[in-house]
């Protein structure tokens, strides 16, 4: 069975949602920490809305992990509709139950990261590496440019591969892969 993936190898989202992972277009000039208990979140249609302690109106926002692998519920950048950083949540702890549920839902929706279970092919073509893998979401094929910046090791035996479109694929434990997959990966890790 082949799963049809959307732009960049991500599963197509259901309903009116954005498909791109947000990242700050312009970080704020000053480091502004947001107090979790002072923020209110709601969803209007497919868009997350924020009201801070000084805001009179709700405004559309996006959430982006600053350290997604090591701190899944901390160090969250809050971005306005233009991609400018509003501030940083050091932690989600302290939010109301509803705001916490919406923040977790938003982050989970934005950061779908397929886990590689098996490598079927990995070959170099010019300055690209073509990957054919089996993931927890089905078969996938993607390209990387070299391996210096595209393959990272955030934790021992945990590897993260970023394709040319910015999509990430995880190998949570290299030792859990079959010997043939590990052999194919050795030249590219």
CORGIPE-V700873 format. One record per backbone hydrogen bond with DSSP energy under -0.5 kcal/mol. CO is the residue of the C=O (numbers start at 1). NH is the residue of the N-H. Records with the same first field share a line. If there is no record, write none. Layout:
CO->NH + NH
//
This chain:
1->139
3->5
4->12
6->9
7->10
10->6
15->17
26->85
30->32
31->33
32->88
34->36
35->38
36->39
40->51
42->44 + 49
43->45
44->47
47->44
48->61
49->42
50->59
51->40
52->55
59->50
60->81
62->79
64->77
67->71
71->74
73->92
75->66 + 67 + 77
76->89
77->64 + 79
78->86 + 87
79->62
80->83
83->25 + 26
84->80
87->78
88->34 + 90
89->76
90->75
92->95
96->100
97->101
98->102
99->103
100->104
101->105
102->106
103->107
104->108
105->109
106->110
107->111
111->113
112->114
114->116 + 170
115->136
118->120 + 134
121->132
123->130
125->128
127->146
128->125
129->131 + 144
130->123
131->142
132->120 + 121
133->135 + 140
134->117 + 118
135->138
138->135
140->133
142->131
143->164
144->129 + 146
147->151
150->152 + 162
152->154 + 160
155->158
157->159 + 174
158->155
159->171
160->152
161->163 + 169
163->166
167->163
168->114
169->161
170->116
171->159
173->176
174->177
178->182
179->183
180->184
181->185
182->186
183->187
185->188 + 189
186->189
//
